[in-house]
């Protein structure tokens, strides 16, 4: 097994939350690890990773809408690419998460899922998974 695993993601919207929980579980199962830590990170400065409810699709939508209103497109941003709000949203949410693995499964709450958060889409992106056996 390599040192890490990359998940390829293709976002379709400017702001989008992509549920990657099943892909994370697949990676853990393929690694055949019974316990440890799983680091999940994205190297993109206008994207993030978060854990939140994945049972109701309104939740990620609401979070995205809140962030859009919290960090609106404004003329005072100096960044020449015009995607400063995406950089701010990425910093607010964060580029990584850590999960505990027990009995070959990530410890998540009943309603929790792992999301890749796109803030400057649509784009092709990557998320990296690194298993630290315990």
LINGI-V972865 format. One record per residue. N is the residue number from 1. PSI is psi in radians with two decimals (999 if undefined). OMEGA is omega in degrees with one decimal (* if undefined). D_LAST is the distance of its C-alpha to the last C-alpha in Angstrom with 2 decimals. Layout:
n->N psi->PSI omega->OMEGA d_last->D_LAST
n->N psi->PSI omega->OMEGA d_last->D_LAST
This chain:
n->1 psi->2.42 omega->179.9 d_last->16.13
n->2 psi->2.97 omega->-179.1 d_last->17.12
n->3 psi->-0.55 omega->-179.4 d_last->15.26
n->4 psi->2.96 omega->179.6 d_last->15.94
n->5 psi->2.41 omega->178.1 d_last->17.99
n->6 psi->2.36 omega->172.1 d_last->21.17
n->7 psi->2.23 omega->176.8 d_last->22.75
n->8 psi->2.36 omega->-179.0 d_last->26.52
n->9 psi->2.38 omega->175.4 d_last->28.32
n->10 psi->1.87 omega->179.8 d_last->32.07
n->11 psi->2.73 omega->-176.8 d_last->33.28
n->12 psi->-0.16 omega->-176.5 d_last->36.79
n->13 psi->2.87 omega->177.4 d_last->37.70
n->14 psi->-0.92 omega->175.4 d_last->37.98
n->15 psi->2.14 omega->-175.3 d_last->35.49
n->16 psi->2.44 omega->175.3 d_last->33.17
n->17 psi->2.00 omega->-177.0 d_last->29.88
n->18 psi->2.07 omega->-179.9 d_last->28.28
n->19 psi->2.02 omega->-179.8 d_last->25.87
n->20 psi->0.27 omega->-176.0 d_last->22.98
n->21 psi->-0.81 omega->-177.8 d_last->20.88
n->22 psi->-0.62 omega->178.9 d_last->21.67
n->23 psi->-0.60 omega->175.4 d_last->20.85
n->24 psi->-0.80 omega->178.6 d_last->17.39
n->25 psi->-0.73 omega->178.7 d_last->16.86
n->26 psi->-0.73 omega->179.2 d_last->18.44
n->27 psi->-0.77 omega->-179.8 d_last->16.09
n->28 psi->-0.77 omega->179.5 d_last->12.96
n->29 psi->-0.76 omega->179.9 d_last->15.02
n->30 psi->-0.57 omega->179.4 d_last->16.23
n->31 psi->-0.28 omega->179.5 d_last->12.88
n->32 psi->0.63 omega->178.2 d_last->12.28
n->33 psi->2.28 omega->-179.5 d_last->8.60
n->34 psi->-0.51 omega->179.8 d_last->8.20
n->35 psi->2.75 omega->179.3 d_last->5.23
n->36 psi->-2.74 omega->178.4 d_last->3.80
n->37 psi->2.52 omega->174.5 d_last->6.91
n->38 psi->2.06 omega->174.9 d_last->10.12
n->39 psi->2.32 omega->179.7 d_last->12.84
n->40 psi->2.14 omega->-177.5 d_last->16.29
n->41 psi->2.71 omega->173.6 d_last->19.32
n->42 psi->2.42 omega->-177.6 d_last->22.93
n->43 psi->0.18 omega->-174.4 d_last->25.05
n->44 psi->2.33 omega->-175.4 d_last->28.25
n->45 psi->-0.05 omega->176.5 d_last->30.15
n->46 psi->0.49 omega->179.0 d_last->31.83
n->47 psi->3.02 omega->-178.1 d_last->28.88
n->48 psi->3.07 omega->174.6 d_last->25.85
n->49 psi->2.38 omega->178.2 d_last->22.85
n->50 psi->2.86 omega->174.3 d_last->22.75
n->51 psi->2.21 omega->178.7 d_last->21.61
n->52 psi->-3.02 omega->-176.1 d_last->24.62
n->53 psi->2.30 omega->175.1 d_last->26.70
n->54 psi->0.18 omega->178.5 d_last->27.19
n->55 psi->-0.61 omega->-178.4 d_last->29.42
n->56 psi->1.99 omega->-178.5 d_last->32.56
n->57 psi->-0.23 omega->177.7 d_last->33.35
n->58 psi->-0.47 omega->-177.1 d_last->35.52
n->59 psi->-0.97 omega->178.0 d_last->32.57
n->60 psi->-0.60 omega->175.7 d_last->31.42
n->61 psi->-0.82 omega->-178.7 d_last->35.13
n->62 psi->-0.69 omega->178.0 d_last->35.90
n->63 psi->-0.79 omega->178.1 d_last->33.20
n->64 psi->-0.73 omega->179.1 d_last->34.57
n->65 psi->-0.70 omega->177.2 d_last->38.10
n->66 psi->-0.81 omega->179.6 d_last->37.32
n->67 psi->-0.69 omega->178.0 d_last->35.85
n->68 psi->-0.70 omega->179.6 d_last->38.91
n->69 psi->-0.58 omega->179.0 d_last->41.21
n->70 psi->-0.66 omega->-176.7 d_last->39.28
n->71 psi->1.29 omega->-178.1 d_last->39.43
n->72 psi->2.81 omega->173.0 d_last->42.64
n->73 psi->2.14 omega->-178.1 d_last->44.21
n->74 psi->2.67 omega->179.5 d_last->46.38
n->75 psi->-0.22 omega->-176.6 d_last->48.83
n->76 psi->-0.19 omega->177.0 d_last->47.52
n->77 psi->2.41 omega->-177.5 d_last->44.42
n->78 psi->-0.31 omega->-176.8 d_last->45.12
n->79 psi->2.19 omega->-170.7 d_last->42.56
n->80 psi->-0.34 omega->-179.3 d_last->44.78
n->81 psi->-0.25 omega->178.4 d_last->42.69
n->82 psi->0.22 omega->-179.0 d_last->43.30
n->83 psi->0.51 omega->179.3 d_last->39.72
n->84 psi->-0.71 omega->177.5 d_last->39.09
n->85 psi->-0.64 omega->178.9 d_last->38.28
n->86 psi->-0.67 omega->177.3 d_last->35.37
n->87 psi->-0.72 omega->179.5 d_last->34.03
n->88 psi->-0.79 omega->179.4 d_last->34.41
n->89 psi->-0.72 omega->178.3 d_last->32.70
n->90 psi->-0.76 omega->179.2 d_last->29.72
n->91 psi->-0.63 omega->179.8 d_last->29.46
n->92 psi->-0.74 omega->-177.3 d_last->29.86
n->93 psi->-0.77 omega->178.9 d_last->27.15
n->94 psi->2.59 omega->-173.8 d_last->24.67
n->95 psi->-0.05 omega->-176.5 d_last->23.21
n->96 psi->2.84 omega->174.2 d_last->19.52
n->97 psi->2.75 omega->175.5 d_last->17.15
n->98 psi->2.30 omega->178.0 d_last->13.46
n->99 psi->2.51 omega->171.5 d_last->12.07
n->100 psi->2.37 omega->176.3 d_last->9.36
n->101 psi->2.25 omega->178.5 d_last->8.51
n->102 psi->2.32 omega->-178.1 d_last->9.22
n->103 psi->0.64 omega->176.3 d_last->11.10
n->104 psi->0.18 omega->-179.3 d_last->11.18
n->105 psi->2.57 omega->174.4 d_last->12.91
n->106 psi->2.47 omega->175.9 d_last->12.83
n->107 psi->1.89 omega->177.8 d_last->13.89
n->108 psi->2.62 omega->174.9 d_last->17.42
n->109 psi->2.90 omega->-177.2 d_last->20.66
n->110 psi->-0.63 omega->-174.8 d_last->23.37
n->111 psi->0.06 omega->-173.9 d_last->25.24
n->112 psi->2.57 omega->173.2 d_last->22.63
n->113 psi->2.91 omega->178.5 d_last->22.18
n->114 psi->2.26 omega->-177.4 d_last->21.02
n->115 psi->2.40 omega->163.6 d_last->24.10
n->116 psi->2.28 omega->-176.5 d_last->25.18
n->117 psi->1.98 omega->177.0 d_last->28.12
n->118 psi->2.27 omega->178.5 d_last->31.10
n->119 psi->0.00 omega->-177.4 d_last->33.69
n->120 psi->0.79 omega->-175.8 d_last->35.90
n->121 psi->-3.07 omega->-4.4 d_last->36.28
n->122 psi->2.55 omega->-177.8 d_last->37.03
n->123 psi->2.89 omega->168.7 d_last->34.88
n->124 psi->2.27 omega->-174.4 d_last->32.46
n->125 psi->3.00 omega->176.0 d_last->29.02
n->126 psi->2.59 omega->171.0 d_last->25.46
n->127 psi->2.38 omega->-179.4 d_last->22.04
n->128 psi->2.42 omega->178.4 d_last->19.06
n->129 psi->2.31 omega->179.3 d_last->15.56
n->130 psi->2.06 omega->-179.2 d_last->12.67
n->131 psi->2.27 omega->175.4 d_last->9.26
n->132 psi->1.81 omega->-177.1 d_last->6.43
n->133 psi->2.56 omega->-178.5 d_last->3.78
n->134 psi->999 omega->* d_last->0.00
